[in-house]
Each structure stands twice: as C-alpha cells, then as structure tokens.
Amino acid sequence: MRITYRGDYALKAVLDLALNEGRVVTIHELARRADIPIKFLEQVLLDLKRGGFVESRRGKIGGYLLSKPAAKIKLGEVARFIDGPIEPITCVEKNYSGCTDIYKCVFRAIWVEVALATSNIIDNVSFEDLANQVRSHKREFEYSI
C-alpha cells in the first residue's frame, strides 16, 4: 500500500471536514489548516465529490462539507478511491490469473496476510474515530490557571 500526496491530501481534507461536521468549510480555510496548495486541493475535492464523500455549496457562504456522517466514512474507502487497491502486489487481488506460478508461490501467502491485516485496520477506522482522536489530543494540551 502506498499513499500518494493526492491520497494524503484527500485524507486530510476529509478529516478536516469531519472535525467541522455540519458546517460548510471554505476551500481557503481547508487549505490553510491542512497545509495543502489550493490548486491541488481543488482537484482533490472534485475527486472526493465524484466519490460521494463530500458535497459543495455555492455562493457567498459556500464551501465543502461531508456528504454523509463521518461515522459512515471509512479510511479504507477514501484511500482506495483515491490511490487504488491496497494490496502490496497484484497477484493478491481476487481473480488474478496473470502468473503461472501463483499456486506454488511461497510469497503470495505472505502478501495475502499483509493485505488482510492492512484492510482489517483501515476498513475499521471511521473519520469520526479519527476526529475524536484529534479532539482528545487537543484536550490533553488545554489547561488553565
């Protein structure tokens, strides 16, 4: 599994929108907080919109927001949509038939385990979980005198 800059920016954008769930966020706010170039963020948000993860609002108070609750958006969904399959090698994918050595290959079983372990993690983490982690870390550093 390899996360590209595009994938990293997409994950950061969805997380920021999850932290601001229910509120329309401008592209400028999002770019500033996530440290993403605006031109690149525009493309990423278009992809996320096409994937059904975000929606946009037009006008003076326009911007972006999640198209469904953060609890229903899994890390794995977004990662796969932007960067493609998470399997470390093609032969692990279902119905693969490009290799004559596939049934006696000792490496394939290892790569299958790696893919399953990765899936078990990223497919069970929602953006609500991640937003809650961020919020709890912020609370750890908040104190008053």
Backbone torsions as a table, in degrees:
resi	resn	phi	psi	omega
1	MET	NA	131.2	179.0
2	ARG	-133.4	124.5	177.9
3	ILE	-96.5	122.1	178.4
4	THR	-81.1	173.2	173.7
5	TYR	-59.0	-41.0	179.3
6	ARG	-59.4	-44.6	178.9
7	GLY	-65.0	-43.1	178.9
8	ASP	-61.5	-45.6	178.9
9	TYR	-64.2	-38.3	178.7
10	ALA	-63.5	-44.4	179.6
11	LEU	-63.5	-42.6	178.8
12	LYS	-64.4	-39.5	179.9
13	ALA	-65.3	-45.2	179.4
14	VAL	-64.4	-40.0	178.2
15	LEU	-62.6	-43.7	179.0
16	ASP	-61.8	-42.0	178.4
17	LEU	-66.4	-33.7	176.5
18	ALA	-66.9	-38.0	177.4
19	LEU	-67.0	-23.0	-179.9
20	ASN	-115.0	32.4	-174.5
21	GLU	-54.9	134.3	-179.9
22	GLY	88.3	-4.9	-179.0
23	ARG	-118.6	138.3	175.9
24	VAL	-76.6	129.2	-177.9
25	VAL	-113.6	129.5	178.8
26	THR	-73.2	156.5	-180.0
27	ILE	-64.3	-31.3	179.3
28	HIS	-69.0	-41.6	176.1
29	GLU	-60.9	-47.9	-178.1
30	LEU	-60.6	-46.2	-179.4
31	ALA	-62.9	-41.8	-179.2
32	ARG	-66.1	-49.5	-176.2
33	ARG	-67.4	-37.2	-176.6
34	ALA	-93.5	-2.5	-179.6
35	ASP	55.6	54.7	-179.1
36	ILE	-121.3	132.1	175.6
37	PRO	-58.7	134.3	-174.9
38	ILE	-57.7	-43.9	-178.7
39	LYS	-60.4	-41.5	179.0
40	PHE	-69.4	-40.8	179.9
41	LEU	-62.7	-37.9	177.5
42	GLU	-56.9	-45.6	179.8
43	GLN	-65.4	-43.2	-179.6
44	VAL	-62.9	-43.6	180.0
45	LEU	-65.5	-34.8	175.4
46	LEU	-62.9	-42.2	176.6
47	ASP	-62.5	-45.6	-179.5
48	LEU	-64.1	-34.3	176.8
49	LYS	-67.5	-44.4	178.3
50	ARG	-61.2	-32.8	179.7
51	GLY	-81.9	-4.9	177.7
52	GLY	82.8	16.0	-179.7
53	PHE	-89.8	-33.6	-179.6
54	VAL	-129.9	161.9	171.7
55	GLU	-132.9	159.6	-178.3
56	SER	-117.1	152.8	174.9
57	ARG	-121.3	135.5	-179.6
58	ARG	-95.1	166.4	174.4
59	GLY	103.0	-173.6	-175.3
60	LYS	-60.6	-37.3	178.5
61	ILE	-105.5	33.8	-177.7
62	GLY	-82.7	172.5	179.2
63	GLY	159.5	-148.6	-175.9
64	TYR	-126.7	152.3	173.4
65	LEU	-152.7	164.0	179.5
66	LEU	-66.9	144.1	-179.9
67	SER	-87.4	-11.4	175.0
68	LYS	-147.5	165.9	-177.8
69	PRO	-57.8	144.2	-179.9
70	ALA	-57.4	-30.0	179.4
71	ALA	-65.8	-22.2	-177.8
72	LYS	-97.8	1.0	179.0
73	ILE	-108.2	117.5	-178.7
74	LYS	-95.7	147.0	178.2
75	LEU	-53.6	-44.1	-178.8
76	GLY	-61.9	-37.3	179.2
77	GLU	-59.2	-49.2	-177.1
78	VAL	-68.4	-44.5	-179.7
79	ALA	-59.3	-45.4	179.8
80	ARG	-67.7	-39.4	-178.6
81	PHE	-62.8	-41.9	-176.7
82	ILE	-82.5	-47.1	-171.8
83	ASP	-106.7	-1.3	177.2
84	GLY	88.5	-165.2	-175.0
85	PRO	-57.1	150.1	-178.5
86	ILE	-97.5	-5.7	-179.3
87	GLU	-62.1	139.5	-176.8
88	PRO	-72.6	-15.9	179.9
89	ILE	-152.7	147.3	-172.5
90	THR	-59.0	-35.1	-174.7
91	CYS	-65.5	-11.5	179.4
92	VAL	-79.7	-23.3	-178.0
93	GLU	-64.3	148.8	179.9
94	LYS	-59.5	146.2	176.4
95	ASN	60.0	23.6	177.9
96	TYR	-71.1	134.8	-179.3
97	SER	-139.1	20.3	-175.3
98	GLY	-85.7	1.3	-175.6
99	CYS	-131.6	130.3	178.5
100	THR	-79.9	-14.4	-177.0
101	ASP	-94.0	2.6	-168.5
102	ILE	-59.0	-33.9	-175.3
103	TYR	-84.4	-14.6	177.3
104	LYS	-115.6	5.0	-178.9
105	CYS	-73.9	122.6	-179.1
106	VAL	-76.6	-20.9	-179.0
107	PHE	-78.0	-32.0	-175.3
108	ARG	-56.0	-44.2	-179.4
109	ALA	-60.1	-37.7	178.3
110	ILE	-66.6	-44.3	-179.5
111	TRP	-67.0	-32.4	175.6
112	VAL	-63.4	-44.5	177.9
113	GLU	-61.1	-42.4	179.0
114	VAL	-61.8	-45.5	-179.8
115	ALA	-63.2	-43.1	179.4
116	LEU	-65.2	-42.0	178.9
117	ALA	-63.0	-43.6	178.7
118	THR	-62.7	-47.0	179.0
119	SER	-59.9	-42.9	-179.7
120	ASN	-60.5	-29.0	178.5
121	ILE	-82.6	-59.3	-171.3
122	ILE	-71.8	-21.0	179.0
123	ASP	-87.4	-2.4	179.6
124	ASN	-117.2	11.9	177.4
125	VAL	-115.2	118.7	178.2
126	SER	-95.4	164.5	176.8
127	PHE	-71.1	-20.6	171.7
128	GLU	-67.4	-42.4	176.7
129	ASP	-57.6	-46.7	-178.5
130	LEU	-65.5	-41.6	178.6
131	ALA	-63.0	-39.9	177.8
132	ASN	-64.6	-37.1	176.5
133	GLN	-62.8	-44.5	179.2
134	VAL	-61.8	-45.6	-179.7
135	ARG	-62.3	-40.4	-178.9
136	SER	-69.0	-34.4	175.7
137	HIS	-66.1	-37.7	178.5
138	LYS	-64.6	-40.9	179.9
139	ARG	-64.7	-32.2	179.0
140	GLU	-61.3	-31.3	-176.7
141	PHE	-96.2	-4.2	178.9
142	GLU	-88.8	125.2	174.9
143	TYR	-152.9	158.2	-179.6
144	SER	-135.1	161.4	-178.6
145	ILE	-113.2	NA	NA
